[in-house]
Amino acid sequence: MGGSWQLWKNLAEQDPAFGKPEKFCENIPAASWVISGSITLTDDKVTPYIEKISKKDPHSGSIVTSGPVTVKDSNWLLGYSISRQPHFHTQKPNELIVWVYGLFSDKPGNYVKKKITECTGIELCEEWLFHIGVPETEIAEIATYSATTIPCYMPYITSYFMPRALGDRPLVVPQGSQNLAFIGNFAETERDTVFTTEYSVRTAMEAVYTLLNIDRGVPEVFGSCFDVRVLLNSIYYLNDQKKLEDIHLPWWVSKIEKHTLNKVQGTYLEELLRDAKLID
């Protein structure tokens, strides 16, 4: 379990204000996410298959997948993400760095008939190559000789996303505390989202400013989920900068869309849609 969990447990035994660590470290589902991996492709054998899915040249210097791509029919619920290349300063021009992971660890793969926790790096790569459309006759050779895959075992990564109630995580500075604070993704702070560097930094700032009585505000979390302008802008970029009329929708949805657009003509909503480049 490690020293960090034990330290939290020892603290929690002394006061309920220090949270309930057992909620996060003792009840992890069998199907949880525990494996990620980095795949370094050392030539361009896989590039056409990436381009077919992402509609982008992965060597162009722009973000390739615009976030994680989920393989919805994968037994592992496999996902991958390719950020702007080169990912590292020392990366060679012909190399591509892929982040790959599986959210279900209790089922055998579709190509590699093993649980993801039992797989080598090569097998992890083979499963990914299978799902992006590489012919089965080429998978083993590419995974072995054209890629270097390093799996990473993260036994408590799912703990960040476990259901919780108020009080399961301690406040950054518990009520009445003068010299003890909790920082990181298992401390409770308002409105922020775990699994980010920002969360860890913001809780640390809150701890220092509070305990040392520093008159400085912690930067607020950007309220994007409450801003329709951000949501409309996201629709534009998530659909490869297409206007509403160019986004393929089921026919009945497109009928509703057309009717709605007619209704909003001359309104503030039409102005918002135009600002988001969703309409002309």
Secondary structure as GFF3:
##gff-version 3
##sequence-region A 1 280
A	DSSP	alpha_helix	3	12	.	.	.	ID=ss1
A	DSSP	three_ten_helix	16	18	.	.	.	ID=ss2
A	DSSP	alpha_helix	22	25	.	.	.	ID=ss3
A	DSSP	beta_strand	35	41	.	.	.	ID=ss4
A	DSSP	alpha_helix	47	54	.	.	.	ID=ss5
A	DSSP	beta_strand	69	70	.	.	.	ID=ss6
A	DSSP	beta_strand	78	81	.	.	.	ID=ss7
A	DSSP	beta_strand	96	102	.	.	.	ID=ss8
A	DSSP	three_ten_helix	116	118	.	.	.	ID=ss9
A	DSSP	alpha_helix	121	131	.	.	.	ID=ss10
A	DSSP	alpha_helix	136	145	.	.	.	ID=ss11
A	DSSP	beta_strand	147	153	.	.	.	ID=ss12
A	DSSP	three_ten_helix	157	161	.	.	.	ID=ss13
A	DSSP	alpha_helix	197	211	.	.	.	ID=ss14
A	DSSP	three_ten_helix	224	226	.	.	.	ID=ss15
A	DSSP	alpha_helix	228	238	.	.	.	ID=ss16
A	DSSP	three_ten_helix	244	246	.	.	.	ID=ss17
A	DSSP	alpha_helix	251	263	.	.	.	ID=ss18
A	DSSP	alpha_helix	268	275	.	.	.	ID=ss19
###
